[in-house]
Amino acid sequence: MAHAQEHKSHTKLIWKVFGILSVITIVEVILGIVKPESLHLTKILGTSPLNIIFLVLTLVKAYYITWFFMHMADEKANLRRAVVWTALFLIAYLAALLLIEGSYINDVLGPLTKWNY
């Protein structure tokens, strides 16, 4: 005898995640427009704290999108870890490489080039 599967509405959860992602995006846009000098013109770990904030906020958004909209919350723990951790580590590694190499290029070519900004 087949049992009827109970359908659970995820409307509240979708709106909650939408709200969180919207707030993070609004914070990113405001920081990108305002660019506070204390965050933009200082250096920590070879880059500005503003870049680090953008990187962390982007990783948080990637996590939420993967976790809820790719339905990782409903999967087994090992699959969740394999997908989410791998993606987060690869994104963090790529971002670190881009920031390090970009800073190096700026330091080397900066005196030789007149940047238009």
Jmol script that loads the backbone (N, CA, C; Angstrom):
load data "model"
ATOM      1  N   MET A   1       0.837  -1.165   0.000  1.00  0.00           N
ATOM      2  CA  MET A   1       0.000   0.000   0.000  1.00  0.00           C
ATOM      3  C   MET A   1       0.887   1.235   0.000  1.00  0.00           C
ATOM      4  N   ALA A   2       0.675   2.080  -0.947  1.00  0.00           N
ATOM      5  CA  ALA A   2       1.520   3.274  -1.078  1.00  0.00           C
ATOM      6  C   ALA A   2       1.065   4.343  -0.096  1.00  0.00           C
ATOM      7  N   HIS A   3       2.041   4.916   0.566  1.00  0.00           N
ATOM      8  CA  HIS A   3       1.738   5.996   1.497  1.00  0.00           C
ATOM      9  C   HIS A   3       1.846   7.323   0.751  1.00  0.00           C
ATOM     10  N   ALA A   4       0.923   8.183   1.009  1.00  0.00           N
ATOM     11  CA  ALA A   4       0.967   9.511   0.379  1.00  0.00           C
ATOM     12  C   ALA A   4       2.069  10.322   1.048  1.00  0.00           C
ATOM     13  N   GLN A   5       2.906  10.903   0.216  1.00  0.00           N
ATOM     14  CA  GLN A   5       3.967  11.733   0.756  1.00  0.00           C
ATOM     15  C   GLN A   5       3.394  13.078   1.159  1.00  0.00           C
ATOM     16  N   GLU A   6       3.849  13.527   2.302  1.00  0.00           N
ATOM     17  CA  GLU A   6       3.365  14.799   2.802  1.00  0.00           C
ATOM     18  C   GLU A   6       4.211  15.912   2.195  1.00  0.00           C
ATOM     19  N   HIS A   7       3.569  16.880   1.588  1.00  0.00           N
ATOM     20  CA  HIS A   7       4.262  17.997   0.971  1.00  0.00           C
ATOM     21  C   HIS A   7       4.391  19.121   1.997  1.00  0.00           C
ATOM     22  N   LYS A   8       5.616  19.566   2.168  1.00  0.00           N
ATOM     23  CA  LYS A   8       5.895  20.605   3.136  1.00  0.00           C
ATOM     24  C   LYS A   8       6.193  21.891   2.371  1.00  0.00           C
ATOM     25  N   SER A   9       5.542  22.966   2.691  1.00  0.00           N
ATOM     26  CA  SER A   9       5.765  24.240   2.018  1.00  0.00           C
ATOM     27  C   SER A   9       7.038  24.892   2.558  1.00  0.00           C
ATOM     28  N   HIS A  10       7.857  25.351   1.648  1.00  0.00           N
ATOM     29  CA  HIS A  10       9.107  26.011   2.024  1.00  0.00           C
ATOM     30  C   HIS A  10       9.033  27.504   1.762  1.00  0.00           C
ATOM     31  N   THR A  11       7.840  28.045   1.684  1.00  0.00           N
ATOM     32  CA  THR A  11       7.672  29.459   1.344  1.00  0.00           C
ATOM     33  C   THR A  11       8.351  30.361   2.364  1.00  0.00           C
ATOM     34  N   LYS A  12       8.156  30.096   3.654  1.00  0.00           N
ATOM     35  CA  LYS A  12       8.788  30.925   4.692  1.00  0.00           C
ATOM     36  C   LYS A  12      10.307  30.857   4.596  1.00  0.00           C
ATOM     37  N   LEU A  13      10.835  29.660   4.395  1.00  0.00           N
ATOM     38  CA  LEU A  13      12.278  29.485   4.287  1.00  0.00           C
ATOM     39  C   LEU A  13      12.835  30.221   3.068  1.00  0.00           C
ATOM     40  N   ILE A  14      12.137  30.141   1.956  1.00  0.00           N
ATOM     41  CA  ILE A  14      12.592  30.824   0.738  1.00  0.00           C
ATOM     42  C   ILE A  14      12.623  32.330   0.961  1.00  0.00           C
ATOM     43  N   TRP A  15      11.603  32.876   1.595  1.00  0.00           N
ATOM     44  CA  TRP A  15      11.587  34.314   1.854  1.00  0.00           C
ATOM     45  C   TRP A  15      12.677  34.711   2.850  1.00  0.00           C
ATOM     46  N   LYS A  16      12.928  33.855   3.837  1.00  0.00           N
ATOM     47  CA  LYS A  16      13.993  34.141   4.811  1.00  0.00           C
ATOM     48  C   LYS A  16      15.347  34.176   4.116  1.00  0.00           C
ATOM     49  N   VAL A  17      15.624  33.182   3.282  1.00  0.00           N
ATOM     50  CA  VAL A  17      16.897  33.145   2.555  1.00  0.00           C
ATOM     51  C   VAL A  17      16.984  34.318   1.584  1.00  0.00           C
ATOM     52  N   PHE A  18      15.871  34.644   0.917  1.00  0.00           N
ATOM     53  CA  PHE A  18      15.829  35.796   0.027  1.00  0.00           C
ATOM     54  C   PHE A  18      16.178  37.070   0.800  1.00  0.00           C
ATOM     55  N   GLY A  19      15.619  37.214   1.997  1.00  0.00           N
ATOM     56  CA  GLY A  19      15.914  38.393   2.819  1.00  0.00           C
ATOM     57  C   GLY A  19      17.372  38.464   3.214  1.00  0.00           C
ATOM     58  N   ILE A  20      17.945  37.337   3.624  1.00  0.00           N
ATOM     59  CA  ILE A  20      19.356  37.313   4.014  1.00  0.00           C
ATOM     60  C   ILE A  20      20.247  37.661   2.826  1.00  0.00           C
ATOM     61  N   LEU A  21      19.987  37.039   1.672  1.00  0.00           N
ATOM     62  CA  LEU A  21      20.785  37.327   0.482  1.00  0.00           C
ATOM     63  C   LEU A  21      20.621  38.780   0.037  1.00  0.00           C
ATOM     64  N   SER A  22      19.415  39.322   0.181  1.00  0.00           N
ATOM     65  CA  SER A  22      19.179  40.722  -0.189  1.00  0.00           C
ATOM     66  C   SER A  22      19.951  41.670   0.718  1.00  0.00           C
ATOM     67  N   VAL A  23      19.931  41.410   2.021  1.00  0.00           N
ATOM     68  CA  VAL A  23      20.660  42.260   2.966  1.00  0.00           C
ATOM     69  C   VAL A  23      22.160  42.222   2.667  1.00  0.00           C
ATOM     70  N   ILE A  24      22.700  41.039   2.425  1.00  0.00           N
ATOM     71  CA  ILE A  24      24.128  40.919   2.115  1.00  0.00           C
ATOM     72  C   ILE A  24      24.451  41.691   0.837  1.00  0.00           C
ATOM     73  N   THR A  25      23.606  41.563  -0.184  1.00  0.00           N
ATOM     74  CA  THR A  25      23.836  42.269  -1.443  1.00  0.00           C
ATOM     75  C   THR A  25      23.746  43.778  -1.249  1.00  0.00           C
ATOM     76  N   ILE A  26      22.778  44.238  -0.478  1.00  0.00           N
ATOM     77  CA  ILE A  26      22.641  45.678  -0.218  1.00  0.00           C
ATOM     78  C   ILE A  26      23.873  46.204   0.514  1.00  0.00           C
ATOM     79  N   VAL A  27      24.376  45.458   1.489  1.00  0.00           N
ATOM     80  CA  VAL A  27      25.592  45.863   2.203  1.00  0.00           C
ATOM     81  C   VAL A  27      26.772  45.940   1.230  1.00  0.00           C
ATOM     82  N   GLU A  28      26.899  44.952   0.347  1.00  0.00           N
ATOM     83  CA  GLU A  28      27.983  44.974  -0.644  1.00  0.00           C
ATOM     84  C   GLU A  28      27.878  46.187  -1.556  1.00  0.00           C
ATOM     85  N   VAL A  29      26.687  46.483  -2.039  1.00  0.00           N
ATOM     86  CA  VAL A  29      26.499  47.625  -2.937  1.00  0.00           C
ATOM     87  C   VAL A  29      26.809  48.930  -2.216  1.00  0.00           C
ATOM     88  N   ILE A  30      26.324  49.084  -0.991  1.00  0.00           N
ATOM     89  CA  ILE A  30      26.591  50.315  -0.233  1.00  0.00           C
ATOM     90  C   ILE A  30      28.091  50.474   0.007  1.00  0.00           C
ATOM     91  N   LEU A  31      28.759  49.396   0.425  1.00  0.00           N
ATOM     92  CA  LEU A  31      30.210  49.479   0.633  1.00  0.00           C
ATOM     93  C   LEU A  31      30.947  49.785  -0.669  1.00  0.00           C
ATOM     94  N   GLY A  32      30.460  49.240  -1.792  1.00  0.00           N
ATOM     95  CA  GLY A  32      31.089  49.505  -3.081  1.00  0.00           C
ATOM     96  C   GLY A  32      30.912  50.938  -3.528  1.00  0.00           C
ATOM     97  N   ILE A  33      29.793  51.544  -3.197  1.00  0.00           N
ATOM     98  CA  ILE A  33      29.546  52.937  -3.580  1.00  0.00           C
ATOM     99  C   ILE A  33      30.279  53.894  -2.643  1.00  0.00           C
ATOM    100  N   VAL A  34      30.177  53.662  -1.344  1.00  0.00           N
ATOM    101  CA  VAL A  34      30.742  54.580  -0.356  1.00  0.00           C
ATOM    102  C   VAL A  34      32.262  54.446  -0.256  1.00  0.00           C
ATOM    103  N   LYS A  35      32.767  53.225  -0.284  1.00  0.00           N
ATOM    104  CA  LYS A  35      34.193  52.917  -0.120  1.00  0.00           C
ATOM    105  C   LYS A  35      34.825  53.715   1.023  1.00  0.00           C
ATOM    106  N   PRO A  36      34.514  53.369   2.264  1.00  0.00           N
ATOM    107  CA  PRO A  36      35.099  54.102   3.394  1.00  0.00           C
ATOM    108  C   PRO A  36      36.628  54.058   3.336  1.00  0.00           C
ATOM    109  N   GLU A  37      37.248  55.224   3.536  1.00  0.00           N
ATOM    110  CA  GLU A  37      38.712  55.299   3.431  1.00  0.00           C
ATOM    111  C   GLU A  37      39.410  54.379   4.413  1.00  0.00           C
ATOM    112  N   SER A  38      38.841  54.217   5.612  1.00  0.00           N
ATOM    113  CA  SER A  38      39.474  53.347   6.608  1.00  0.00           C
ATOM    114  C   SER A  38      39.504  51.895   6.144  1.00  0.00           C
ATOM    115  N   LEU A  39      38.560  51.500   5.298  1.00  0.00           N
ATOM    116  CA  LEU A  39      38.528  50.128   4.783  1.00  0.00           C
ATOM    117  C   LEU A  39      39.194  50.008   3.426  1.00  0.00           C
ATOM    118  N   HIS A  40      39.235  51.093   2.677  1.00  0.00           N
ATOM    119  CA  HIS A  40      39.708  51.031   1.293  1.00  0.00           C
ATOM    120  C   HIS A  40      41.203  51.333   1.155  1.00  0.00           C
ATOM    121  N   LEU A  41      41.726  52.235   1.961  1.00  0.00           N
ATOM    122  CA  LEU A  41      43.100  52.699   1.759  1.00  0.00           C
ATOM    123  C   LEU A  41      44.120  52.056   2.687  1.00  0.00           C
ATOM    124  N   THR A  42      43.702  51.183   3.571  1.00  0.00           N
ATOM    125  CA  THR A  42      44.653  50.476   4.437  1.00  0.00           C
ATOM    126  C   THR A  42      44.909  49.086   3.873  1.00  0.00           C
ATOM    127  N   LYS A  43      45.982  48.470   4.330  1.00  0.00           N
ATOM    128  CA  LYS A  43      46.344  47.132   3.833  1.00  0.00           C
ATOM    129  C   LYS A  43      46.400  46.149   4.993  1.00  0.00           C
ATOM    130  N   ILE A  44      45.775  44.997   4.777  1.00  0.00           N
ATOM    131  CA  ILE A  44      45.854  43.856   5.701  1.00  0.00           C
ATOM    132  C   ILE A  44      46.031  42.621   4.822  1.00  0.00           C
ATOM    133  N   LEU A  45      47.016  41.817   5.119  1.00  0.00           N
ATOM    134  CA  LEU A  45      47.293  40.599   4.354  1.00  0.00           C
ATOM    135  C   LEU A  45      47.458  40.892   2.865  1.00  0.00           C
ATOM    136  N   GLY A  46      48.042  42.035   2.529  1.00  0.00           N
ATOM    137  CA  GLY A  46      48.328  42.360   1.136  1.00  0.00           C
ATOM    138  C   GLY A  46      47.180  42.970   0.368  1.00  0.00           C
ATOM    139  N   THR A  47      46.051  43.191   1.008  1.00  0.00           N
ATOM    140  CA  THR A  47      44.910  43.802   0.330  1.00  0.00           C
ATOM    141  C   THR A  47      44.150  44.673   1.323  1.00  0.00           C
ATOM    142  N   SER A  48      43.166  45.378   0.831  1.00  0.00           N
ATOM    143  CA  SER A  48      42.400  46.252   1.722  1.00  0.00           C
ATOM    144  C   SER A  48      41.362  45.434   2.498  1.00  0.00           C
ATOM    145  N   PRO A  49      41.021  45.907   3.685  1.00  0.00           N
ATOM    146  CA  PRO A  49      39.962  45.228   4.436  1.00  0.00           C
ATOM    147  C   PRO A  49      38.635  45.194   3.671  1.00  0.00           C
ATOM    148  N   LEU A  50      38.410  46.174   2.803  1.00  0.00           N
ATOM    149  CA  LEU A  50      37.187  46.187   2.001  1.00  0.00           C
ATOM    150  C   LEU A  50      37.139  44.971   1.071  1.00  0.00           C
ATOM    151  N   ASN A  51      38.260  44.616   0.461  1.00  0.00           N
ATOM    152  CA  ASN A  51      38.304  43.418  -0.383  1.00  0.00           C
ATOM    153  C   ASN A  51      38.045  42.154   0.428  1.00  0.00           C
ATOM    154  N   ILE A  52      38.584  42.106   1.625  1.00  0.00           N
ATOM    155  CA  ILE A  52      38.365  40.943   2.487  1.00  0.00           C
ATOM    156  C   ILE A  52      36.887  40.840   2.869  1.00  0.00           C
ATOM    157  N   ILE A  53      36.257  41.980   3.170  1.00  0.00           N
ATOM    158  CA  ILE A  53      34.827  41.982   3.498  1.00  0.00           C
ATOM    159  C   ILE A  53      34.015  41.490   2.312  1.00  0.00           C
ATOM    160  N   PHE A  54      34.332  41.987   1.099  1.00  0.00           N
ATOM    161  CA  PHE A  54      33.620  41.528  -0.094  1.00  0.00           C
ATOM    162  C   PHE A  54      33.793  40.023  -0.290  1.00  0.00           C
ATOM    163  N   LEU A  55      34.991  39.528  -0.087  1.00  0.00           N
ATOM    164  CA  LEU A  55      35.254  38.105  -0.250  1.00  0.00           C
ATOM    165  C   LEU A  55      34.432  37.274   0.737  1.00  0.00           C
ATOM    166  N   VAL A  56      34.418  37.671   1.988  1.00  0.00           N
ATOM    167  CA  VAL A  56      33.671  36.928   3.011  1.00  0.00           C
ATOM    168  C   VAL A  56      32.170  36.970   2.717  1.00  0.00           C
ATOM    169  N   LEU A  57      31.652  38.151   2.350  1.00  0.00           N
ATOM    170  CA  LEU A  57      30.224  38.249   2.045  1.00  0.00           C
ATOM    171  C   LEU A  57      29.861  37.409   0.826  1.00  0.00           C
ATOM    172  N   THR A  58      30.735  37.368  -0.160  1.00  0.00           N
ATOM    173  CA  THR A  58      30.483  36.549  -1.343  1.00  0.00           C
ATOM    174  C   THR A  58      30.476  35.062  -0.995  1.00  0.00           C
ATOM    175  N   LEU A  59      31.386  34.643  -0.133  1.00  0.00           N
ATOM    176  CA  LEU A  59      31.405  33.243   0.297  1.00  0.00           C
ATOM    177  C   LEU A  59      30.143  32.890   1.083  1.00  0.00           C
ATOM    178  N   VAL A  60      29.664  33.815   1.908  1.00  0.00           N
ATOM    179  CA  VAL A  60      28.429  33.569   2.658  1.00  0.00           C
ATOM    180  C   VAL A  60      27.255  33.426   1.689  1.00  0.00           C
ATOM    181  N   LYS A  61      27.193  34.291   0.676  1.00  0.00           N
ATOM    182  CA  LYS A  61      26.113  34.177  -0.311  1.00  0.00           C
ATOM    183  C   LYS A  61      26.213  32.863  -1.082  1.00  0.00           C
ATOM    184  N   ALA A  62      27.413  32.468  -1.466  1.00  0.00           N
ATOM    185  CA  ALA A  62      27.593  31.202  -2.185  1.00  0.00           C
ATOM    186  C   ALA A  62      27.144  30.027  -1.318  1.00  0.00           C
ATOM    187  N   TYR A  63      27.446  30.090  -0.030  1.00  0.00           N
ATOM    188  CA  TYR A  63      27.029  29.029   0.888  1.00  0.00           C
ATOM    189  C   TYR A  63      25.504  28.946   0.957  1.00  0.00           C
ATOM    190  N   TYR A  64      24.838  30.077   1.155  1.00  0.00           N
ATOM    191  CA  TYR A  64      23.371  30.072   1.252  1.00  0.00           C
ATOM    192  C   TYR A  64      22.723  29.572  -0.028  1.00  0.00           C
ATOM    193  N   ILE A  65      23.240  30.011  -1.172  1.00  0.00           N
ATOM    194  CA  ILE A  65      22.672  29.569  -2.444  1.00  0.00           C
ATOM    195  C   ILE A  65      22.839  28.064  -2.596  1.00  0.00           C
ATOM    196  N   THR A  66      24.020  27.555  -2.299  1.00  0.00           N
ATOM    197  CA  THR A  66      24.270  26.118  -2.406  1.00  0.00           C
ATOM    198  C   THR A  66      23.426  25.340  -1.407  1.00  0.00           C
ATOM    199  N   TRP A  67      23.373  25.813  -0.186  1.00  0.00           N
ATOM    200  CA  TRP A  67      22.709  25.072   0.881  1.00  0.00           C
ATOM    201  C   TRP A  67      21.203  24.974   0.675  1.00  0.00           C
ATOM    202  N   PHE A  68      20.578  26.079   0.289  1.00  0.00           N
ATOM    203  CA  PHE A  68      19.118  26.083   0.225  1.00  0.00           C
ATOM    204  C   PHE A  68      18.573  25.890  -1.183  1.00  0.00           C
ATOM    205  N   PHE A  69      19.141  26.549  -2.173  1.00  0.00           N
ATOM    206  CA  PHE A  69      18.560  26.477  -3.506  1.00  0.00           C
ATOM    207  C   PHE A  69      19.060  25.281  -4.307  1.00  0.00           C
ATOM    208  N   MET A  70      20.172  24.693  -3.897  1.00  0.00           N
ATOM    209  CA  MET A  70      20.613  23.447  -4.514  1.00  0.00           C
ATOM    210  C   MET A  70      20.240  22.266  -3.622  1.00  0.00           C
ATOM    211  N   HIS A  71      19.452  22.528  -2.591  1.00  0.00           N
ATOM    212  CA  HIS A  71      18.865  21.509  -1.713  1.00  0.00           C
ATOM    213  C   HIS A  71      19.908  20.651  -0.989  1.00  0.00           C
ATOM    214  N   MET A  72      21.036  21.244  -0.625  1.00  0.00           N
ATOM    215  CA  MET A  72      22.051  20.503   0.119  1.00  0.00           C
ATOM    216  C   MET A  72      21.611  20.221   1.552  1.00  0.00           C
ATOM    217  N   ALA A  73      20.686  20.988   2.069  1.00  0.00           N
ATOM    218  CA  ALA A  73      20.215  20.771   3.438  1.00  0.00           C
ATOM    219  C   ALA A  73      19.522  19.414   3.580  1.00  0.00           C
ATOM    220  N   ASP A  74      18.975  18.906   2.472  1.00  0.00           N
ATOM    221  CA  ASP A  74      18.249  17.633   2.518  1.00  0.00           C
ATOM    222  C   ASP A  74      19.122  16.421   2.194  1.00  0.00           C
ATOM    223  N   GLU A  75      20.365  16.639   1.851  1.00  0.00           N
ATOM    224  CA  GLU A  75      21.257  15.535   1.465  1.00  0.00           C
ATOM    225  C   GLU A  75      21.953  14.953   2.687  1.00  0.00           C
ATOM    226  N   LYS A  76      22.641  13.844   2.472  1.00  0.00           N
ATOM    227  CA  LYS A  76      23.408  13.217   3.553  1.00  0.00           C
ATOM    228  C   LYS A  76      24.621  14.088   3.877  1.00  0.00           C
ATOM    229  N   ALA A  77      25.095  13.964   5.101  1.00  0.00           N
ATOM    230  CA  ALA A  77      26.158  14.842   5.597  1.00  0.00           C
ATOM    231  C   ALA A  77      27.432  14.752   4.760  1.00  0.00           C
ATOM    232  N   ASN A  78      27.823  13.556   4.354  1.00  0.00           N
ATOM    233  CA  ASN A  78      29.067  13.418   3.598  1.00  0.00           C
ATOM    234  C   ASN A  78      28.989  14.095   2.230  1.00  0.00           C
ATOM    235  N   LEU A  79      27.854  13.989   1.567  1.00  0.00           N
ATOM    236  CA  LEU A  79      27.692  14.665   0.279  1.00  0.00           C
ATOM    237  C   LEU A  79      27.694  16.172   0.468  1.00  0.00           C
ATOM    238  N   ARG A  80      27.013  16.642   1.511  1.00  0.00           N
ATOM    239  CA  ARG A  80      27.004  18.087   1.790  1.00  0.00           C
ATOM    240  C   ARG A  80      28.417  18.603   1.998  1.00  0.00           C
ATOM    241  N   ARG A  81      29.175  17.907   2.818  1.00  0.00           N
ATOM    242  CA  ARG A  81      30.552  18.343   3.086  1.00  0.00           C
ATOM    243  C   ARG A  81      31.390  18.326   1.815  1.00  0.00           C
ATOM    244  N   ALA A  82      31.253  17.274   1.037  1.00  0.00           N
ATOM    245  CA  ALA A  82      32.051  17.158  -0.184  1.00  0.00           C
ATOM    246  C   ALA A  82      31.765  18.306  -1.151  1.00  0.00           C
ATOM    247  N   VAL A  83      30.510  18.661  -1.301  1.00  0.00           N
ATOM    248  CA  VAL A  83      30.154  19.713  -2.252  1.00  0.00           C
ATOM    249  C   VAL A  83      30.456  21.098  -1.691  1.00  0.00           C
ATOM    250  N   VAL A  84      29.959  21.386  -0.502  1.00  0.00           N
ATOM    251  CA  VAL A  84      30.068  22.737   0.050  1.00  0.00           C
ATOM    252  C   VAL A  84      31.509  23.069   0.420  1.00  0.00           C
ATOM    253  N   TRP A  85      32.191  22.191   1.129  1.00  0.00           N
ATOM    254  CA  TRP A  85      33.558  22.494   1.533  1.00  0.00           C
ATOM    255  C   TRP A  85      34.476  22.636   0.328  1.00  0.00           C
ATOM    256  N   THR A  86      34.325  21.749  -0.646  1.00  0.00           N
ATOM    257  CA  THR A  86      35.167  21.835  -1.838  1.00  0.00           C
ATOM    258  C   THR A  86      34.955  23.169  -2.543  1.00  0.00           C
ATOM    259  N   ALA A  87      33.717  23.552  -2.723  1.00  0.00           N
ATOM    260  CA  ALA A  87      33.431  24.824  -3.395  1.00  0.00           C
ATOM    261  C   ALA A  87      33.981  25.999  -2.599  1.00  0.00           C
ATOM    262  N   LEU A  88      33.771  26.012  -1.298  1.00  0.00           N
ATOM    263  CA  LEU A  88      34.253  27.127  -0.488  1.00  0.00           C
ATOM    264  C   LEU A  88      35.782  27.213  -0.490  1.00  0.00           C
ATOM    265  N   PHE A  89      36.455  26.075  -0.372  1.00  0.00           N
ATOM    266  CA  PHE A  89      37.911  26.105  -0.379  1.00  0.00           C
ATOM    267  C   PHE A  89      38.459  26.524  -1.741  1.00  0.00           C
ATOM    268  N   LEU A  90      37.851  26.043  -2.811  1.00  0.00           N
ATOM    269  CA  LEU A  90      38.321  26.438  -4.140  1.00  0.00           C
ATOM    270  C   LEU A  90      38.084  27.922  -4.413  1.00  0.00           C
ATOM    271  N   ILE A  91      36.939  28.431  -4.001  1.00  0.00           N
ATOM    272  CA  ILE A  91      36.668  29.855  -4.185  1.00  0.00           C
ATOM    273  C   ILE A  91      37.635  30.700  -3.352  1.00  0.00           C
ATOM    274  N   ALA A  92      37.860  30.301  -2.103  1.00  0.00           N
ATOM    275  CA  ALA A  92      38.787  31.037  -1.249  1.00  0.00           C
ATOM    276  C   ALA A  92      40.207  30.981  -1.808  1.00  0.00           C
ATOM    277  N   TYR A  93      40.621  29.834  -2.307  1.00  0.00           N
ATOM    278  CA  TYR A  93      41.958  29.682  -2.889  1.00  0.00           C
ATOM    279  C   TYR A  93      42.110  30.552  -4.136  1.00  0.00           C
ATOM    280  N   LEU A  94      41.126  30.525  -5.015  1.00  0.00           N
ATOM    281  CA  LEU A  94      41.172  31.346  -6.220  1.00  0.00           C
ATOM    282  C   LEU A  94      41.207  32.827  -5.874  1.00  0.00           C
ATOM    283  N   ALA A  95      40.381  33.242  -4.921  1.00  0.00           N
ATOM    284  CA  ALA A  95      40.358  34.650  -4.524  1.00  0.00           C
ATOM    285  C   ALA A  95      41.703  35.068  -3.926  1.00  0.00           C
ATOM    286  N   ALA A  96      42.299  34.219  -3.087  1.00  0.00           N
ATOM    287  CA  ALA A  96      43.604  34.542  -2.507  1.00  0.00           C
ATOM    288  C   ALA A  96      44.665  34.682  -3.599  1.00  0.00           C
ATOM    289  N   LEU A  97      44.665  33.763  -4.557  1.00  0.00           N
ATOM    290  CA  LEU A  97      45.629  33.864  -5.659  1.00  0.00           C
ATOM    291  C   LEU A  97      45.439  35.149  -6.456  1.00  0.00           C
ATOM    292  N   LEU A  98      44.194  35.484  -6.755  1.00  0.00           N
ATOM    293  CA  LEU A  98      43.927  36.699  -7.522  1.00  0.00           C
ATOM    294  C   LEU A  98      44.359  37.945  -6.754  1.00  0.00           C
ATOM    295  N   LEU A  99      44.098  37.980  -5.455  1.00  0.00           N
ATOM    296  CA  LEU A  99      44.495  39.135  -4.659  1.00  0.00           C
ATOM    297  C   LEU A  99      46.006  39.246  -4.542  1.00  0.00           C
ATOM    298  N   ILE A 100      46.689  38.126  -4.336  1.00  0.00           N
ATOM    299  CA  ILE A 100      48.148  38.151  -4.210  1.00  0.00           C
ATOM    300  C   ILE A 100      48.794  38.555  -5.529  1.00  0.00           C
ATOM    301  N   GLU A 101      48.371  37.921  -6.615  1.00  0.00           N
ATOM    302  CA  GLU A 101      48.958  38.240  -7.918  1.00  0.00           C
ATOM    303  C   GLU A 101      48.588  39.647  -8.370  1.00  0.00           C
ATOM    304  N   GLY A 102      47.352  40.066  -8.104  1.00  0.00           N
ATOM    305  CA  GLY A 102      46.956  41.418  -8.470  1.00  0.00           C
ATOM    306  C   GLY A 102      47.751  42.459  -7.720  1.00  0.00           C
ATOM    307  N   SER A 103      48.014  42.204  -6.447  1.00  0.00           N
ATOM    308  CA  SER A 103      48.825  43.127  -5.648  1.00  0.00           C
ATOM    309  C   SER A 103      50.259  43.167  -6.176  1.00  0.00           C
ATOM    310  N   TYR A 104      50.794  42.005  -6.562  1.00  0.00           N
ATOM    311  CA  TYR A 104      52.146  41.947  -7.114  1.00  0.00           C
ATOM    312  C   TYR A 104      52.235  42.731  -8.416  1.00  0.00           C
ATOM    313  N   ILE A 105      51.275  42.526  -9.316  1.00  0.00           N
ATOM    314  CA  ILE A 105      51.265  43.237 -10.593  1.00  0.00           C
ATOM    315  C   ILE A 105      51.184  44.742 -10.355  1.00  0.00           C
ATOM    316  N   ASN A 106      50.336  45.146  -9.405  1.00  0.00           N
ATOM    317  CA  ASN A 106      50.209  46.568  -9.087  1.00  0.00           C
ATOM    318  C   ASN A 106      51.518  47.125  -8.542  1.00  0.00           C
ATOM    319  N   ASP A 107      52.196  46.378  -7.667  1.00  0.00           N
ATOM    320  CA  ASP A 107      53.460  46.848  -7.099  1.00  0.00           C
ATOM    321  C   ASP A 107      54.555  46.939  -8.157  1.00  0.00           C
ATOM    322  N   VAL A 108      54.588  45.985  -9.084  1.00  0.00           N
ATOM    323  CA  VAL A 108      55.635  45.959 -10.097  1.00  0.00           C
ATOM    324  C   VAL A 108      55.359  46.966 -11.207  1.00  0.00           C
ATOM    325  N   LEU A 109      54.136  46.986 -11.712  1.00  0.00           N
ATOM    326  CA  LEU A 109      53.815  47.857 -12.841  1.00  0.00           C
ATOM    327  C   LEU A 109      53.334  49.242 -12.423  1.00  0.00           C
ATOM    328  N   GLY A 110      53.005  49.410 -11.156  1.00  0.00           N
ATOM    329  CA  GLY A 110      52.516  50.703 -10.678  1.00  0.00           C
ATOM    330  C   GLY A 110      53.442  51.866 -10.999  1.00  0.00           C
ATOM    331  N   PRO A 111      54.735  51.761 -10.699  1.00  0.00           N
ATOM    332  CA  PRO A 111      55.639  52.877 -11.013  1.00  0.00           C
ATOM    333  C   PRO A 111      55.823  53.089 -12.525  1.00  0.00           C
ATOM    334  N   LEU A 112      55.573  52.086 -13.331  1.00  0.00           N
ATOM    335  CA  LEU A 112      55.803  52.183 -14.773  1.00  0.00           C
ATOM    336  C   LEU A 112      54.574  52.642 -15.544  1.00  0.00           C
ATOM    337  N   THR A 113      53.418  52.593 -14.919  1.00  0.00           N
ATOM    338  CA  THR A 113      52.163  52.863 -15.620  1.00  0.00           C
ATOM    339  C   THR A 113      51.388  53.945 -14.894  1.00  0.00           C
ATOM    340  N   LYS A 114      50.732  54.795 -15.663  1.00  0.00           N
ATOM    341  CA  LYS A 114      49.836  55.773 -15.071  1.00  0.00           C
ATOM    342  C   LYS A 114      48.433  55.184 -15.097  1.00  0.00           C
ATOM    343  N   TRP A 115      47.949  54.780 -13.922  1.00  0.00           N
ATOM    344  CA  TRP A 115      46.630  54.189 -13.832  1.00  0.00           C
ATOM    345  C   TRP A 115      45.583  55.292 -13.901  1.00  0.00           C
ATOM    346  N   ASN A 116      44.540  55.065 -14.644  1.00  0.00           N
ATOM    347  CA  ASN A 116      43.467  56.047 -14.784  1.00  0.00           C
ATOM    348  C   ASN A 116      42.378  55.787 -13.773  1.00  0.00           C
ATOM    349  N   TYR A 117      42.520  56.347 -12.597  1.00  0.00           N
ATOM    350  CA  TYR A 117      41.435  56.305 -11.623  1.00  0.00           C
ATOM    351  C   TYR A 117      41.493  57.439 -10.674  1.00  0.00           C
TER     352      TYR A 117
END
end "model"
wireframe off; spacefill off
backbone 0.3
color backbone group
